[in-house]
Amino acid sequence: MYDNKKKIKFMYFNKKNNKNKKLNLYIYLILICIFIFFIYSNINLNISSTIKSNNIEKDTKHDNQLPPKPKEKWKYIHKLENL
């Protein structure tokens, strides 16, 4: 009779190892942190790549255009032409 009570008590009231739970918790936290880091870095890389591509497009567009000419120079040229 005593052995049966001991077995029942052991089966239902035995505490499980908390070490495994803590270890699993730490592993999951580390994996979640790594996952979040990769997502964040990927978003930043996409943003920076679009900014770089926009800058490159602007530079190529401005290569084909002449720079604006100053007004004073044109006034001086018109005065010379009128003489």
Buried (B, 14 or more C-beta within 10 A) or exposed (E): EEEEEEEEEEEEEEEEEEEEEEEEEEEEEEEEEEEEEEEEEEEEEEEEEEEEEEEEEEEEEEEEEEEEEEEEEEEEEEEEEEE
